[in-house]
């Protein structure tokens, strides 16, 4: 007999392992996430996008 609820027998995904923390926003950087190491700082890809600028003539 099957359970009444699908949550009683669903597959449980493994938890992501926290590798480090972003030095700017403090969010966890987990295994598989891309991040940038600049000097001794570790910066997540969301924060690094905030520093991106496009060169334009004045």
Protein Blocks (a to p, Z undefined) as FASTA:
>chain_A
ZZfbfklmpccddddddfbdcfklopacdehiacddehjaccdfklmmmmpccdddZZ
